C-alpha cells in the first residue's frame, strides 16, 4: 500500500509527523486505547485525534490500526480539526 505524504503545517510551514500513543486503562479487563494524530514538529499544531479501542485483542488489529493511521493523516492533509 502506498504511503500517504503529509502536507506541511498550515500555520508555520514546518514539517509534520505522525504520532501514536498506546495505553491500557484497566489491567483487569484489558481495556486499552490507541491514539493517532499528526503534529507539526515546529509549532506543535495538532490535527484530529483518531482513537481505536481494544484493537489489540482482535484478529483485525493491524487493519484497524492502519485505518486509524490513514484517517489521522488524511484529516491533517484536509485540515480538519484545526
N, CA, C and O atoms as a Maestro MAE file, in Angstrom:
{
 s_m_m2io_version
 :::
 2.0.0
}

f_m_ct {
 s_m_title
 :::
 protein
 m_atom[328] {
  # First column is atom index #
  i_m_mmod_type
  r_m_x_coord
  r_m_y_coord
  r_m_z_coord
  i_m_residue_number
  s_m_chain_name
  s_m_pdb_residue_name
  s_m_pdb_atom_name
  i_m_atomic_number
  :::
  1 25 0.841 -1.183 0.000 1 A "UNK " " N  " 7
  2 3 0.000 0.000 0.000 1 A "UNK " " CA " 6
  3 2 0.886 1.246 0.000 1 A "UNK " " C  " 6
  4 15 1.906 1.300 0.687 1 A "UNK " " O  " 8
  5 25 0.485 2.225 -0.768 2 A "UNK " " N  " 7
  6 3 1.260 3.451 -0.895 2 A "UNK " " CA " 6
  7 2 1.151 4.311 0.364 2 A "UNK " " C  " 6
  8 15 0.066 4.494 0.915 2 A "UNK " " O  " 8
  9 25 2.286 4.828 0.803 3 A "UNK " " N  " 7
  10 3 2.328 5.693 1.984 3 A "UNK " " CA " 6
  11 2 1.786 7.072 1.613 3 A "UNK " " C  " 6
  12 15 2.134 7.611 0.563 3 A "UNK " " O  " 8
  13 25 0.943 7.643 2.462 4 A "UNK " " N  " 7
  14 3 0.368 8.959 2.226 4 A "UNK " " CA " 6
  15 2 1.361 10.013 2.726 4 A "UNK " " C  " 6
  16 15 1.859 9.921 3.848 4 A "UNK " " O  " 8
  17 25 1.638 10.991 1.904 5 A "UNK " " N  " 7
  18 3 2.575 12.056 2.246 5 A "UNK " " CA " 6
  19 2 1.879 13.126 3.084 5 A "UNK " " C  " 6
  20 15 0.760 13.534 2.772 5 A "UNK " " O  " 8
  21 25 2.540 13.577 4.142 6 A "UNK " " N  " 7
  22 3 1.999 14.632 4.997 6 A "UNK " " CA " 6
  23 2 2.275 16.000 4.391 6 A "UNK " " C  " 6
  24 15 3.378 16.280 3.921 6 A "UNK " " O  " 8
  25 25 1.252 16.844 4.411 7 A "UNK " " N  " 7
  26 3 1.439 18.235 3.980 7 A "UNK " " CA " 6
  27 2 2.162 18.998 5.077 7 A "UNK " " C  " 6
  28 15 2.174 18.585 6.237 7 A "UNK " " O  " 8
  29 25 2.763 20.113 4.696 8 A "UNK " " N  " 7
  30 3 3.433 20.982 5.669 8 A "UNK " " CA " 6
  31 2 2.385 21.654 6.555 8 A "UNK " " C  " 6
  32 15 1.206 21.707 6.206 8 A "UNK " " O  " 8
  33 25 2.820 22.156 7.683 9 A "UNK " " N  " 7
  34 3 1.936 22.821 8.639 9 A "UNK " " CA " 6
  35 2 1.310 24.067 8.001 9 A "UNK " " C  " 6
  36 15 2.010 24.868 7.383 9 A "UNK " " O  " 8
  37 25 -0.024 24.228 8.155 10 A "UNK " " N  " 7
  38 3 -0.680 25.399 7.584 10 A "UNK " " CA " 6
  39 2 -0.382 26.693 8.353 10 A "UNK " " C  " 6
  40 15 -0.656 27.784 7.851 10 A "UNK " " O  " 8
  41 25 0.166 26.583 9.544 11 A "UNK " " N  " 7
  42 3 0.424 27.756 10.365 11 A "UNK " " CA " 6
  43 2 1.841 28.293 10.216 11 A "UNK " " C  " 6
  44 15 2.049 29.502 10.111 11 A "UNK " " O  " 8
  45 25 2.820 27.381 10.206 12 A "UNK " " N  " 7
  46 3 4.211 27.849 10.162 12 A "UNK " " CA " 6
  47 2 4.992 27.293 8.970 12 A "UNK " " C  " 6
  48 15 6.119 27.720 8.715 12 A "UNK " " O  " 8
  49 25 4.406 26.353 8.246 13 A "UNK " " N  " 7
  50 3 5.094 25.759 7.101 13 A "UNK " " CA " 6
  51 2 6.098 24.683 7.480 13 A "UNK " " C  " 6
  52 15 6.853 24.201 6.636 13 A "UNK " " O  " 8
  53 25 6.102 24.309 8.756 14 A "UNK " " N  " 7
  54 3 7.046 23.303 9.248 14 A "UNK " " CA " 6
  55 2 6.659 21.885 8.838 14 A "UNK " " C  " 6
  56 15 5.570 21.638 8.320 14 A "UNK " " O  " 8
  57 25 7.578 20.973 9.085 15 A "UNK " " N  " 7
  58 3 7.351 19.560 8.796 15 A "UNK " " CA " 6
  59 2 6.404 18.971 9.840 15 A "UNK " " C  " 6
  60 15 6.400 19.379 11.001 15 A "UNK " " O  " 8
  61 25 5.601 18.002 9.399 16 A "UNK " " N  " 7
  62 3 4.666 17.336 10.296 16 A "UNK " " CA " 6
  63 2 5.081 15.878 10.474 16 A "UNK " " C  " 6
  64 15 5.770 15.304 9.631 16 A "UNK " " O  " 8
  65 25 4.651 15.300 11.580 17 A "UNK " " N  " 7
  66 3 4.986 13.916 11.889 17 A "UNK " " CA " 6
  67 2 3.740 13.221 12.439 17 A "UNK " " C  " 6
  68 15 2.927 13.838 13.128 17 A "UNK " " O  " 8
  69 25 3.601 11.939 12.129 18 A "UNK " " N  " 7
  70 3 2.508 11.137 12.675 18 A "UNK " " CA " 6
  71 2 2.897 10.697 14.076 18 A "UNK " " C  " 6
  72 15 3.994 10.181 14.289 18 A "UNK " " O  " 8
  73 25 2.008 10.897 15.017 19 A "UNK " " N  " 7
  74 3 2.238 10.481 16.406 19 A "UNK " " CA " 6
  75 2 1.302 9.323 16.743 19 A "UNK " " C  " 6
  76 15 0.208 9.207 16.191 19 A "UNK " " O  " 8
  77 25 1.754 8.475 17.654 20 A "UNK " " N  " 7
  78 3 0.952 7.337 18.106 20 A "UNK " " CA " 6
  79 2 1.183 7.155 19.595 20 A "UNK " " C  " 6
  80 15 2.311 7.241 20.081 20 A "UNK " " O  " 8
  81 25 0.110 6.905 20.298 21 A "UNK " " N  " 7
  82 3 0.189 6.661 21.736 21 A "UNK " " CA " 6
  83 2 -0.693 5.458 22.055 21 A "UNK " " C  " 6
  84 15 -1.811 5.346 21.552 21 A "UNK " " O  " 8
  85 25 -0.186 4.571 22.882 22 A "UNK " " N  " 7
  86 3 -0.968 3.421 23.327 22 A "UNK " " CA " 6
  87 2 -0.942 3.387 24.845 22 A "UNK " " C  " 6
  88 15 0.104 3.574 25.466 22 A "UNK " " O  " 8
  89 25 -2.089 3.149 25.426 23 A "UNK " " N  " 7
  90 3 -2.127 3.000 26.877 23 A "UNK " " CA " 6
  91 2 -3.244 2.048 27.275 23 A "UNK " " C  " 6
  92 15 -4.250 1.906 26.580 23 A "UNK " " O  " 8
  93 25 -3.037 1.410 28.400 24 A "UNK " " N  " 7
  94 3 -4.016 0.482 28.951 24 A "UNK " " CA " 6
  95 2 -4.699 1.176 30.120 24 A "UNK " " C  " 6
  96 15 -4.044 1.692 31.026 24 A "UNK " " O  " 8
  97 25 -6.019 1.180 30.082 25 A "UNK " " N  " 7
  98 3 -6.793 1.876 31.099 25 A "UNK " " CA " 6
  99 2 -7.048 0.985 32.306 25 A "UNK " " C  " 6
  100 15 -6.968 1.438 33.448 25 A "UNK " " O  " 8
  101 25 -7.351 -0.266 32.055 26 A "UNK " " N  " 7
  102 3 -7.736 -1.166 33.138 26 A "UNK " " CA " 6
  103 2 -7.055 -2.511 32.932 26 A "UNK " " C  " 6
  104 15 -7.407 -3.246 32.009 26 A "UNK " " O  " 8
  105 25 -6.105 -2.838 33.764 27 A "UNK " " N  " 7
  106 3 -5.357 -4.090 33.622 27 A "UNK " " CA " 6
  107 2 -6.261 -5.307 33.826 27 A "UNK " " C  " 6
  108 15 -6.031 -6.348 33.211 27 A "UNK " " O  " 8
  109 25 -7.268 -5.196 34.664 28 A "UNK " " N  " 7
  110 3 -8.141 -6.327 34.955 28 A "UNK " " CA " 6
  111 2 -8.975 -6.722 33.742 28 A "UNK " " C  " 6
  112 15 -9.155 -7.910 33.473 28 A "UNK " " O  " 8
  113 25 -9.481 -5.742 33.014 29 A "UNK " " N  " 7
  114 3 -10.357 -6.031 31.889 29 A "UNK " " CA " 6
  115 2 -9.677 -5.838 30.534 29 A "UNK " " C  " 6
  116 15 -10.335 -5.922 29.497 29 A "UNK " " O  " 8
  117 25 -8.370 -5.581 30.530 30 A "UNK " " N  " 7
  118 3 -7.608 -5.370 29.293 30 A "UNK " " CA " 6
  119 2 -8.257 -4.338 28.389 30 A "UNK " " C  " 6
  120 15 -8.398 -4.557 27.186 30 A "UNK " " O  " 8
  121 25 -8.643 -3.235 28.958 31 A "UNK " " N  " 7
  122 3 -9.272 -2.155 28.208 31 A "UNK " " CA " 6
  123 2 -8.181 -1.187 27.795 31 A "UNK " " C  " 6
  124 15 -7.574 -0.535 28.644 31 A "UNK " " O  " 8
  125 25 -7.926 -1.086 26.489 32 A "UNK " " N  " 7
  126 3 -6.833 -0.234 26.063 32 A "UNK " " CA " 6
  127 2 -7.228 0.678 24.912 32 A "UNK " " C  " 6
  128 15 -8.270 0.504 24.280 32 A "UNK " " O  " 8
  129 25 -6.354 1.668 24.657 33 A "UNK " " N  " 7
  130 3 -6.595 2.675 23.628 33 A "UNK " " CA " 6
  131 2 -5.345 2.826 22.764 33 A "UNK " " C  " 6
  132 15 -4.218 2.710 23.245 33 A "UNK " " O  " 8
  133 25 -5.573 3.084 21.487 34 A "UNK " " N  " 7
  134 3 -4.515 3.534 20.587 34 A "UNK " " CA " 6
  135 2 -4.995 4.857 20.016 34 A "UNK " " C  " 6
  136 15 -6.138 4.970 19.572 34 A "UNK " " O  " 8
  137 25 -4.135 5.846 20.027 35 A "UNK " " N  " 7
  138 3 -4.488 7.182 19.572 35 A "UNK " " CA " 6
  139 2 -3.465 7.631 18.529 35 A "UNK " " C  " 6
  140 15 -2.257 7.537 18.746 35 A "UNK " " O  " 8
  141 25 -3.969 8.120 17.397 36 A "UNK " " N  " 7
  142 3 -3.118 8.618 16.310 36 A "UNK " " CA " 6
  143 2 -3.475 10.069 16.025 36 A "UNK " " C  " 6
  144 15 -4.645 10.449 16.075 36 A "UNK " " O  " 8
  145 25 -2.460 10.879 15.724 37 A "UNK " " N  " 7
  146 3 -2.672 12.256 15.294 37 A "UNK " " CA " 6
  147 2 -1.407 12.718 14.576 37 A "UNK " " C  " 6
  148 15 -0.347 12.103 14.694 37 A "UNK " " O  " 8
  149 25 -1.539 13.801 13.837 38 A "UNK " " N  " 7
  150 3 -0.387 14.400 13.167 38 A "UNK " " CA " 6
  151 2 -0.088 15.713 13.875 38 A "UNK " " C  " 6
  152 15 -0.996 16.453 14.255 38 A "UNK " " O  " 8
  153 25 1.200 15.990 14.046 39 A "UNK " " N  " 7
  154 3 1.628 17.175 14.785 39 A "UNK " " CA " 6
  155 2 2.783 17.850 14.051 39 A "UNK " " C  " 6
  156 15 3.659 17.177 13.508 39 A "UNK " " O  " 8
  157 25 2.781 19.162 14.038 40 A "UNK " " N  " 7
  158 3 3.891 19.925 13.467 40 A "UNK " " CA " 6
  159 2 5.077 19.860 14.432 40 A "UNK " " C  " 6
  160 15 4.911 20.073 15.633 40 A "UNK " " O  " 8
  161 25 6.259 19.570 13.916 41 A "UNK " " N  " 7
  162 3 7.417 19.477 14.802 41 A "UNK " " CA " 6
  163 2 7.966 20.845 15.200 41 A "UNK " " C  " 6
  164 15 8.785 20.947 16.113 41 A "UNK " " O  " 8
  165 25 7.516 21.896 14.513 42 A "UNK " " N  " 7
  166 3 7.984 23.255 14.835 42 A "UNK " " CA " 6
  167 2 7.072 23.965 15.836 42 A "UNK " " C  " 6
  168 15 7.509 24.353 16.920 42 A "UNK " " O  " 8
  169 25 5.798 24.130 15.461 43 A "UNK " " N  " 7
  170 3 4.891 24.922 16.306 43 A "UNK " " CA " 6
  171 2 3.938 24.064 17.141 43 A "UNK " " C  " 6
  172 15 3.163 24.598 17.934 43 A "UNK " " O  " 8
  173 25 3.989 22.739 16.972 44 A "UNK " " N  " 7
  174 3 3.183 21.781 17.748 44 A "UNK " " CA " 6
  175 2 1.683 21.828 17.437 44 A "UNK " " C  " 6
  176 15 0.881 21.335 18.230 44 A "UNK " " O  " 8
  177 25 1.290 22.411 16.297 45 A "UNK " " N  " 7
  178 3 -0.122 22.360 15.884 45 A "UNK " " CA " 6
  179 2 -0.508 20.896 15.706 45 A "UNK " " C  " 6
  180 15 0.296 20.089 15.239 45 A "UNK " " O  " 8
  181 25 -1.747 20.553 16.081 46 A "UNK " " N  " 7
  182 3 -2.201 19.166 16.027 46 A "UNK " " CA " 6
  183 2 -3.408 19.029 15.117 46 A "UNK " " C  " 6
  184 15 -4.247 19.926 15.029 46 A "UNK " " O  " 8
  185 25 -3.479 17.888 14.441 47 A "UNK " " N  " 7
  186 3 -4.652 17.537 13.661 47 A "UNK " " CA " 6
  187 2 -5.625 16.733 14.511 47 A "UNK " " C  " 6
  188 15 -5.420 16.569 15.714 47 A "UNK " " O  " 8
  189 25 -6.665 16.241 13.892 48 A "UNK " " N  " 7
  190 3 -7.682 15.445 14.594 48 A "UNK " " CA " 6
  191 2 -7.066 14.189 15.193 48 A "UNK " " C  " 6
  192 15 -6.178 13.572 14.604 48 A "UNK " " O  " 8
  193 25 -7.553 13.820 16.378 49 A "UNK " " N  " 7
  194 3 -7.113 12.586 17.024 49 A "UNK " " CA " 6
  195 2 -8.057 11.461 16.618 49 A "UNK " " C  " 6
  196 15 -9.278 11.600 16.694 49 A "UNK " " O  " 8
  197 25 -7.475 10.351 16.189 50 A "UNK " " N  " 7
  198 3 -8.254 9.178 15.811 50 A "UNK " " CA " 6
  199 2 -7.968 8.106 16.853 50 A "UNK " " C  " 6
  200 15 -6.818 7.711 17.051 50 A "UNK " " O  " 8
  201 25 -9.007 7.642 17.510 51 A "UNK " " N  " 7
  202 3 -8.857 6.693 18.604 51 A "UNK " " CA " 6
  203 2 -9.428 5.332 18.228 51 A "UNK " " C  " 6
  204 15 -10.478 5.234 17.593 51 A "UNK " " O  " 8
  205 25 -8.716 4.288 18.630 52 A "UNK " " N  " 7
  206 3 -9.180 2.909 18.445 52 A "UNK " " CA " 6
  207 2 -9.152 2.256 19.816 52 A "UNK " " C  " 6
  208 15 -8.157 2.345 20.535 52 A "UNK " " O  " 8
  209 25 -10.247 1.599 20.175 53 A "UNK " " N  " 7
  210 3 -10.316 0.940 21.483 53 A "UNK " " CA " 6
  211 2 -10.246 -0.569 21.322 53 A "UNK " " C  " 6
  212 15 -10.918 -1.150 20.470 53 A "UNK " " O  " 8
  213 25 -9.431 -1.185 22.146 54 A "UNK " " N  " 7
  214 3 -9.311 -2.637 22.246 54 A "UNK " " CA " 6
  215 2 -8.960 -3.341 20.940 54 A "UNK " " C  " 6
  216 15 -9.303 -4.512 20.774 54 A "UNK " " O  " 8
  217 25 -8.303 -2.682 20.030 55 A "UNK " " N  " 7
  218 3 -7.930 -3.314 18.754 55 A "UNK " " CA " 6
  219 2 -6.923 -4.437 18.969 55 A "UNK " " C  " 6
  220 15 -6.888 -5.384 18.184 55 A "UNK " " O  " 8
  221 25 -6.124 -4.354 19.989 56 A "UNK " " N  " 7
  222 3 -5.060 -5.333 20.206 56 A "UNK " " CA " 6
  223 2 -5.591 -6.707 20.592 56 A "UNK " " C  " 6
  224 15 -4.812 -7.655 20.699 56 A "UNK " " O  " 8
  225 25 -6.876 -6.835 20.800 57 A "UNK " " N  " 7
  226 3 -7.460 -8.121 21.181 57 A "UNK " " CA " 6
  227 2 -8.292 -8.729 20.060 57 A "UNK " " C  " 6
  228 15 -9.020 -9.699 20.274 57 A "UNK " " O  " 8
  229 25 -8.182 -8.154 18.856 58 A "UNK " " N  " 7
  230 3 -8.935 -8.675 17.718 58 A "UNK " " CA " 6
  231 2 -7.971 -9.089 16.612 58 A "UNK " " C  " 6
  232 15 -6.869 -8.552 16.493 58 A "UNK " " O  " 8
  233 25 -8.401 -10.039 15.818 59 A "UNK " " N  " 7
  234 3 -7.575 -10.506 14.700 59 A "UNK " " CA " 6
  235 2 -7.358 -9.409 13.671 59 A "UNK " " C  " 6
  236 15 -6.369 -9.431 12.938 59 A "UNK " " O  " 8
  237 25 -8.266 -8.460 13.612 60 A "UNK " " N  " 7
  238 3 -8.177 -7.377 12.635 60 A "UNK " " CA " 6
  239 2 -7.345 -6.197 13.146 60 A "UNK " " C  " 6
  240 15 -7.448 -5.094 12.610 60 A "UNK " " O  " 8
  241 25 -6.532 -6.416 14.164 61 A "UNK " " N  " 7
  242 3 -5.775 -5.340 14.800 61 A "UNK " " CA " 6
  243 2 -4.972 -4.519 13.792 61 A "UNK " " C  " 6
  244 15 -5.081 -3.293 13.780 61 A "UNK " " O  " 8
  245 25 -4.170 -5.166 12.947 62 A "UNK " " N  " 7
  246 3 -3.324 -4.425 12.015 62 A "UNK " " CA " 6
  247 2 -4.144 -3.599 11.046 62 A "UNK " " C  " 6
  248 15 -3.745 -2.490 10.690 62 A "UNK " " O  " 8
  249 25 -5.283 -4.117 10.611 63 A "UNK " " N  " 7
  250 3 -6.151 -3.374 9.695 63 A "UNK " " CA " 6
  251 2 -6.737 -2.160 10.408 63 A "UNK " " C  " 6
  252 15 -6.733 -1.057 9.861 63 A "UNK " " O  " 8
  253 25 -7.237 -2.354 11.614 64 A "UNK " " N  " 7
  254 3 -7.852 -1.256 12.367 64 A "UNK " " CA " 6
  255 2 -6.847 -0.155 12.700 64 A "UNK " " C  " 6
  256 15 -7.158 1.028 12.559 64 A "UNK " " O  " 8
  257 25 -5.656 -0.529 13.136 65 A "UNK " " N  " 7
  258 3 -4.651 0.474 13.478 65 A "UNK " " CA " 6
  259 2 -4.132 1.166 12.226 65 A "UNK " " C  " 6
  260 15 -3.852 2.364 12.254 65 A "UNK " " O  " 8
  261 25 -4.002 0.430 11.132 66 A "UNK " " N  " 7
  262 3 -3.601 1.044 9.865 66 A "UNK " " CA " 6
  263 2 -4.641 2.027 9.366 66 A "UNK " " C  " 6
  264 15 -4.294 3.089 8.849 66 A "UNK " " O  " 8
  265 25 -5.921 1.684 9.518 67 A "UNK " " N  " 7
  266 3 -7.003 2.596 9.126 67 A "UNK " " CA " 6
  267 2 -6.964 3.875 9.967 67 A "UNK " " C  " 6
  268 15 -7.148 4.972 9.439 67 A "UNK " " O  " 8
  269 25 -6.728 3.736 11.257 68 A "UNK " " N  " 7
  270 3 -6.665 4.900 12.141 68 A "UNK " " CA " 6
  271 2 -5.501 5.811 11.743 68 A "UNK " " C  " 6
  272 15 -5.632 7.035 11.747 68 A "UNK " " O  " 8
  273 25 -4.376 5.211 11.403 69 A "UNK " " N  " 7
  274 3 -3.212 5.987 10.960 69 A "UNK " " CA " 6
  275 2 -3.538 6.764 9.689 69 A "UNK " " C  " 6
  276 15 -3.236 7.954 9.594 69 A "UNK " " O  " 8
  277 25 -4.147 6.105 8.721 70 A "UNK " " N  " 7
  278 3 -4.502 6.779 7.466 70 A "UNK " " CA " 6
  279 2 -5.535 7.881 7.690 70 A "UNK " " C  " 6
  280 15 -5.459 8.933 7.055 70 A "UNK " " O  " 8
  281 25 -6.493 7.656 8.577 71 A "UNK " " N  " 7
  282 3 -7.507 8.682 8.862 71 A "UNK " " CA " 6
  283 2 -6.874 9.923 9.489 71 A "UNK " " C  " 6
  284 15 -7.251 11.046 9.152 71 A "UNK " " O  " 8
  285 25 -5.924 9.734 10.387 72 A "UNK " " N  " 7
  286 3 -5.251 10.870 11.020 72 A "UNK " " CA " 6
  287 2 -4.470 11.679 9.976 72 A "UNK " " C  " 6
  288 15 -4.481 12.910 10.004 72 A "UNK " " O  " 8
  289 25 -3.804 10.991 9.071 73 A "UNK " " N  " 7
  290 3 -3.039 11.668 8.022 73 A "UNK " " CA " 6
  291 2 -3.969 12.401 7.066 73 A "UNK " " C  " 6
  292 15 -3.707 13.547 6.698 73 A "UNK " " O  " 8
  293 25 -5.050 11.747 6.663 74 A "UNK " " N  " 7
  294 3 -5.999 12.399 5.752 74 A "UNK " " CA " 6
  295 2 -6.652 13.614 6.390 74 A "UNK " " C  " 6
  296 15 -6.869 14.626 5.723 74 A "UNK " " O  " 8
  297 25 -6.968 13.519 7.689 75 A "UNK " " N  " 7
  298 3 -7.559 14.662 8.400 75 A "UNK " " CA " 6
  299 2 -6.581 15.837 8.417 75 A "UNK " " C  " 6
  300 15 -6.985 16.981 8.212 75 A "UNK " " O  " 8
  301 25 -5.316 15.564 8.657 76 A "UNK " " N  " 7
  302 3 -4.300 16.621 8.647 76 A "UNK " " CA " 6
  303 2 -4.197 17.240 7.271 76 A "UNK " " C  " 6
  304 15 -4.163 18.463 7.134 76 A "UNK " " O  " 8
  305 25 -4.147 16.415 6.269 77 A "UNK " " N  " 7
  306 3 -3.999 16.921 4.900 77 A "UNK " " CA " 6
  307 2 -5.230 17.690 4.429 77 A "UNK " " C  " 6
  308 15 -5.108 18.571 3.578 77 A "UNK " " O  " 8
  309 25 -6.415 17.378 4.963 78 A "UNK " " N  " 7
  310 3 -7.632 18.127 4.644 78 A "UNK " " CA " 6
  311 2 -7.819 19.313 5.583 78 A "UNK " " C  " 6
  312 15 -8.691 20.153 5.362 78 A "UNK " " O  " 8
  313 25 -7.020 19.379 6.604 79 A "UNK " " N  " 7
  314 3 -7.056 20.456 7.593 79 A "UNK " " CA " 6
  315 2 -8.289 20.399 8.471 79 A "UNK " " C  " 6
  316 15 -8.806 21.435 8.890 79 A "UNK " " O  " 8
  317 25 -8.771 19.179 8.754 80 A "UNK " " N  " 7
  318 3 -9.904 19.027 9.674 80 A "UNK " " CA " 6
  319 2 -9.392 19.086 11.096 80 A "UNK " " C  " 6
  320 15 -8.266 18.683 11.387 80 A "UNK " " O  " 8
  321 25 -10.222 19.587 11.961 81 A "UNK " " N  " 7
  322 3 -9.902 19.603 13.385 81 A "UNK " " CA " 6
  323 2 -9.000 20.743 13.804 81 A "UNK " " C  " 6
  324 15 -8.421 20.694 14.889 81 A "UNK " " O  " 8
  325 25 -8.862 21.770 12.980 82 A "UNK " " N  " 7
  326 3 -7.999 22.899 13.359 82 A "UNK " " CA " 6
  327 2 -8.793 23.930 14.112 82 A "UNK " " C  " 6
  328 15 -8.246 24.955 14.518 82 A "UNK " " O  " 8
  :::
 }
 m_bond[327] {
  # First column is bond index #
  i_m_from
  i_m_to
  i_m_order
  :::
  1 1 2 1
  2 2 3 1
  3 3 4 2
  4 3 5 1
  5 5 6 1
  6 6 7 1
  7 7 8 2
  8 7 9 1
  9 9 10 1
  10 10 11 1
  11 11 12 2
  12 11 13 1
  13 13 14 1
  14 14 15 1
  15 15 16 2
  16 15 17 1
  17 17 18 1
  18 18 19 1
  19 19 20 2
  20 19 21 1
  21 21 22 1
  22 22 23 1
  23 23 24 2
  24 23 25 1
  25 25 26 1
  26 26 27 1
  27 27 28 2
  28 27 29 1
  29 29 30 1
  30 30 31 1
  31 31 32 2
  32 31 33 1
  33 33 34 1
  34 34 35 1
  35 35 36 2
  36 35 37 1
  37 37 38 1
  38 38 39 1
  39 39 40 2
  40 39 41 1
  41 41 42 1
  42 42 43 1
  43 43 44 2
  44 43 45 1
  45 45 46 1
  46 46 47 1
  47 47 48 2
  48 47 49 1
  49 49 50 1
  50 50 51 1
  51 51 52 2
  52 51 53 1
  53 53 54 1
  54 54 55 1
  55 55 56 2
  56 55 57 1
  57 57 58 1
  58 58 59 1
  59 59 60 2
  60 59 61 1
  61 61 62 1
  62 62 63 1
  63 63 64 2
  64 63 65 1
  65 65 66 1
  66 66 67 1
  67 67 68 2
  68 67 69 1
  69 69 70 1
  70 70 71 1
  71 71 72 2
  72 71 73 1
  73 73 74 1
  74 74 75 1
  75 75 76 2
  76 75 77 1
  77 77 78 1
  78 78 79 1
  79 79 80 2
  80 79 81 1
  81 81 82 1
  82 82 83 1
  83 83 84 2
  84 83 85 1
  85 85 86 1
  86 86 87 1
  87 87 88 2
  88 87 89 1
  89 89 90 1
  90 90 91 1
  91 91 92 2
  92 91 93 1
  93 93 94 1
  94 94 95 1
  95 95 96 2
  96 95 97 1
  97 97 98 1
  98 98 99 1
  99 99 100 2
  100 99 101 1
  101 101 102 1
  102 102 103 1
  103 103 104 2
  104 103 105 1
  105 105 106 1
  106 106 107 1
  107 107 108 2
  108 107 109 1
  109 109 110 1
  110 110 111 1
  111 111 112 2
  112 111 113 1
  113 113 114 1
  114 114 115 1
  115 115 116 2
  116 115 117 1
  117 117 118 1
  118 118 119 1
  119 119 120 2
  120 119 121 1
  121 121 122 1
  122 122 123 1
  123 123 124 2
  124 123 125 1
  125 125 126 1
  126 126 127 1
  127 127 128 2
  128 127 129 1
  129 129 130 1
  130 130 131 1
  131 131 132 2
  132 131 133 1
  133 133 134 1
  134 134 135 1
  135 135 136 2
  136 135 137 1
  137 137 138 1
  138 138 139 1
  139 139 140 2
  140 139 141 1
  141 141 142 1
  142 142 143 1
  143 143 144 2
  144 143 145 1
  145 145 146 1
  146 146 147 1
  147 147 148 2
  148 147 149 1
  149 149 150 1
  150 150 151 1
  151 151 152 2
  152 151 153 1
  153 153 154 1
  154 154 155 1
  155 155 156 2
  156 155 157 1
  157 157 158 1
  158 158 159 1
  159 159 160 2
  160 159 161 1
  161 161 162 1
  162 162 163 1
  163 163 164 2
  164 163 165 1
  165 165 166 1
  166 166 167 1
  167 167 168 2
  168 167 169 1
  169 169 170 1
  170 170 171 1
  171 171 172 2
  172 171 173 1
  173 173 174 1
  174 174 175 1
  175 175 176 2
  176 175 177 1
  177 177 178 1
  178 178 179 1
  179 179 180 2
  180 179 181 1
  181 181 182 1
  182 182 183 1
  183 183 184 2
  184 183 185 1
  185 185 186 1
  186 186 187 1
  187 187 188 2
  188 187 189 1
  189 189 190 1
  190 190 191 1
  191 191 192 2
  192 191 193 1
  193 193 194 1
  194 194 195 1
  195 195 196 2
  196 195 197 1
  197 197 198 1
  198 198 199 1
  199 199 200 2
  200 199 201 1
  201 201 202 1
  202 202 203 1
  203 203 204 2
  204 203 205 1
  205 205 206 1
  206 206 207 1
  207 207 208 2
  208 207 209 1
  209 209 210 1
  210 210 211 1
  211 211 212 2
  212 211 213 1
  213 213 214 1
  214 214 215 1
  215 215 216 2
  216 215 217 1
  217 217 218 1
  218 218 219 1
  219 219 220 2
  220 219 221 1
  221 221 222 1
  222 222 223 1
  223 223 224 2
  224 223 225 1
  225 225 226 1
  226 226 227 1
  227 227 228 2
  228 227 229 1
  229 229 230 1
  230 230 231 1
  231 231 232 2
  232 231 233 1
  233 233 234 1
  234 234 235 1
  235 235 236 2
  236 235 237 1
  237 237 238 1
  238 238 239 1
  239 239 240 2
  240 239 241 1
  241 241 242 1
  242 242 243 1
  243 243 244 2
  244 243 245 1
  245 245 246 1
  246 246 247 1
  247 247 248 2
  248 247 249 1
  249 249 250 1
  250 250 251 1
  251 251 252 2
  252 251 253 1
  253 253 254 1
  254 254 255 1
  255 255 256 2
  256 255 257 1
  257 257 258 1
  258 258 259 1
  259 259 260 2
  260 259 261 1
  261 261 262 1
  262 262 263 1
  263 263 264 2
  264 263 265 1
  265 265 266 1
  266 266 267 1
  267 267 268 2
  268 267 269 1
  269 269 270 1
  270 270 271 1
  271 271 272 2
  272 271 273 1
  273 273 274 1
  274 274 275 1
  275 275 276 2
  276 275 277 1
  277 277 278 1
  278 278 279 1
  279 279 280 2
  280 279 281 1
  281 281 282 1
  282 282 283 1
  283 283 284 2
  284 283 285 1
  285 285 286 1
  286 286 287 1
  287 287 288 2
  288 287 289 1
  289 289 290 1
  290 290 291 1
  291 291 292 2
  292 291 293 1
  293 293 294 1
  294 294 295 1
  295 295 296 2
  296 295 297 1
  297 297 298 1
  298 298 299 1
  299 299 300 2
  300 299 301 1
  301 301 302 1
  302 302 303 1
  303 303 304 2
  304 303 305 1
  305 305 306 1
  306 306 307 1
  307 307 308 2
  308 307 309 1
  309 309 310 1
  310 310 311 1
  311 311 312 2
  312 311 313 1
  313 313 314 1
  314 314 315 1
  315 315 316 2
  316 315 317 1
  317 317 318 1
  318 318 319 1
  319 319 320 2
  320 319 321 1
  321 321 322 1
  322 322 323 1
  323 323 324 2
  324 323 325 1
  325 325 326 1
  326 326 327 1
  327 327 328 2
  :::
 }
}
